[in-house]
Amino acid sequence: MAQWISELPDELLSVVVALQLANEPALGTSTSTNDAINEFYARAHKAARAHLPATPLVLSFMGPSPEVIDFLAGLHADDRAVPAGVSPVVADHH
C-alpha cells in the first residue's frame, strides 16, 4: 500500500495525510499477543517508511500502557526523515 501511495501523481499524493498500518490489532490484551503485534508493527513501519519517509503513520491500540508508550518512542526515534512539526507516528487508542 505504501509503495502504491508513493507512486501516485502529485495531485493525488498531496491529499494523503497519513497511513494507518493496521486497525485494532488488540494490543494490550496479553504479553504474548503484544510481542507478535509489536513485531508486525515494527516490520510494517520499516516497510512503509521505505516508500513514505515523511508521511505520518497511524498505529491502532486497544489502550495506552507503559509498553505501548515505550514501543512508540522507539519507532519515533527511527523517524528522522519526518519534517519538524509533523508527528511521525500517531497512536489511535480505543
C-alpha positions in Angstrom: 0.0 0.0 0.0 2.8 2.4 0.9 4.5 1.8 -2.4 1.3 2.4 -4.3 0.6 5.6 -2.4 4.2 6.8 -3.1 3.7 6.3 -6.8 0.5 8.4 -7.0 0.6 11.5 -9.2 1.4 14.7 -7.1 -2.1 16.0 -7.2 -3.4 12.8 -5.6 -0.4 12.2 -3.3 -1.0 15.7 -1.8 -4.3 14.6 -0.3 -2.8 11.7 1.6 -2.2 12.9 5.1 -1.4 9.6 6.9 -1.4 5.9 6.5 -2.9 3.5 9.1 -0.7 0.4 9.4 -3.3 -1.8 11.0 -6.8 -1.4 12.5 -7.4 -2.7 16.1 -4.8 -5.4 16.4 -5.8 -5.9 20.1 -2.5 -4.6 21.5 -2.7 -4.5 25.3 -4.6 -7.8 25.6 -1.7 -10.1 26.8 2.1 -10.2 26.7 2.2 -13.0 24.1 -0.2 -11.0 21.8 1.7 -7.8 22.4 5.0 -9.3 21.2 3.5 -10.5 18.0 1.7 -7.3 17.3 4.8 -5.2 18.1 6.8 -7.3 15.7 4.2 -6.8 13.0 4.2 -3.1 13.6 8.0 -2.8 13.5 8.1 -4.6 10.1 5.2 -2.6 8.8 6.7 0.7 10.0 10.0 -0.2 8.2 8.3 -1.2 5.0 6.1 1.9 4.9 9.0 4.2 5.7 10.9 2.8 2.7 8.3 4.4 0.5 6.8 7.2 2.6 9.6 8.7 4.6 7.7 11.7 5.8 4.1 10.6 5.9 2.6 10.2 9.4 1.8 6.5 10.2 -1.1 5.6 12.4 -1.0 2.6 14.8 -4.1 1.5 16.5 -4.0 0.2 20.0 -6.7 -1.1 22.4 -5.4 1.1 25.2 -2.4 3.0 26.4 0.1 1.3 28.6 3.7 1.8 29.5 4.7 -0.9 27.0 2.8 0.9 24.2 4.4 4.2 25.0 7.9 2.6 25.0 7.2 0.9 21.7 6.0 4.2 20.1 9.0 6.1 21.4 11.3 3.5 19.7 9.5 4.0 16.4 9.6 7.8 16.8 13.4 7.6 17.3 13.7 5.8 13.9 11.7 8.6 12.1 14.5 11.1 11.5 13.3 12.0 7.9 9.9 13.3 9.1 9.8 17.1 8.9 9.8 19.1 12.1 6.3 19.8 13.3 4.9 16.6 11.8 4.0 13.8 14.2 5.7 10.8 12.5 3.7 8.1 14.4 0.1 8.7 15.5 -1.4 6.4 18.1 -5.1 5.7 18.0 -6.2 4.4 21.4 -9.7 3.0 21.8 
